[in-house]
Amino acid sequence: MKNPVTTVQALLRLFLPHLLPPQLKLARLKLARLMLVRLMFCSMVASATVSPMTLVAEDTDRTTAQQWPTFRGPHGNGIAGEAKLPAVIDESTVRWQTPIHGKGWSSPVVWGNEIWLTTATPDGKTMSVICVARDSGKILHDVVVKQNAEPAFCHPMNSYASPTPVVTAEHVFVHFGSYLTACLNKSDASMVWQRLDLSCDHHRGPASSPILYDGKLYIAYDGFDQQYVVALDAATGATVWRRDRDIDYGTDNGDLMKAYCTGHVIRVDGVEQLVYPSAVATIAYDPKTGEELWKVYHGGMNASARPIYSDGLIFLTNGMGSMVAVQSGGHGDVTETGIVWDSKKSVAKKSSPMVVDGLLYMISDDGVATCRDAKTGEIHWQERLNGEYAASPILADHRIYFFSREGDILSIAPGVEYKVLGEGKLGDGFMASPAVVGNEMILRSKSMLYCVSAKSAD
């Protein structure tokens, strides 16, 4: 098959002179050049994003990840497939470690030999993007992308660099909340485009991660002062659509309206849906137009978990220790008709859950691990682990891993009976969720980036 870009180049050279009058020769050349650049960029973005069909079968796809392009991996659910990793992760399993300056809770994303992450000075005055070589731990790029004379307040539990980037074959998309959203060339970390005009009072600092789908970058701004979702053209940064949240928050207190969630695109009965939790409610949008498809009220605020879609159910946590399982396929307000089950028992406020073989797993902030029947919400087991938790669990090689804020790492066997496979400890604690590519786990602690190598696997 011929290269589509080469084919279009030939067609433009052949037909464009006949489409416009001779006096517009310069305009013709500029138009052709613009069309080619846009085609090449959009082609790259389309090939790098996860296909809609892949997103439907999230809990059954166990192939080993070859890239980890976004928060919680290629399917957005923390499942890393058949990667061969150690059951016990500690200093003896580390292949290399690299100090990361500043303070940042963004999770690492990986494409090929490049690991990308963001960081900021603790006071938020300097924001940076870092690229680390996966094979050696060497820092390839360390670029300041934003300086802030007077940053807004950020809660000590949060950081000014908490949103996770998105990486493709050629570009990396970084987000620092209302401070900056930008697209960088991977080759030299140079700026392709940036947006500085998307305002929002995060009140406690930014945390929502962007997602890339069908050539668009989606971001939620659920702030103290305003709440909206925006879709940006990934090639240019231009706004494709913006929708204010149509939610009855039941209050004028902006502190109760804020949220920090990352969206998720699913396909239900052939219809693509962009599911975006907020405070009090979750809304699903048409990803192409921003039209609201359905809405469910579940209460809460400060929601930060990424939604999970499995076997017809959408699992949502509300940031205040409660969750709901919503039947897919509804329209309009589905609060009274769509909630299959709900729970307030040991529900995580920060980390995202995961579904494996019909069982839903999560770790609460205070360290209670829970296994439930995903269809009914029935609890099979609950166990208290060491430490407190913010990072989300992952599944790799038939093991579920949990990472505490104090550095504890526990692996268990999936199933209706609780079975520990390994206990280890590493570094100064984890706020970021890990990435897994091939047979390597990339872990970001509060101060260090680690590569756990398959060479040490059991």
Buried (B, 14 or more C-beta within 10 A) or exposed (E): EEEEEEEBBEEBEEEBEEEEEEEEEEEBEEBBEEBBEEBBBBBBBBEBBBEBEBBBEBBEBBEBBEBBBBBBBBBBBBBBBEBBBBBBBBEEBBBBBBEBBBBBBBBBBBBEEBBBBBBBBEEBBBBBBBBBBBEEBEBBBBBEBBEBEEBBEBEEEBBBBBBBBBBBEBBBBBBBBBBBBBBBEBEEBEEBBBBEEBEBBBBBBBBBBBBBBBBBBBBBBBBBEBBBBBBBBBBBBEEBBEBEBEBEBEEEEBEBBBBBBBBBBBBBEEEBBBBBBBBBBBBBBBBEEBEBBBBBBBBBBBBBBBBBBBEEBBBBBBBBBBBBBBBBEBEEBBBEEBBBBBBEBBBBBBBBBBBBEEBBBBBBBEBBBBBBBBBEBEBBBBBEBBBBBBBBBBBBBEBBBBBBBBBBBBBBEBBEEEEEBBBBBBBEBBBBBBBBBBBBBBBBBBBBBBBBBBEBBE
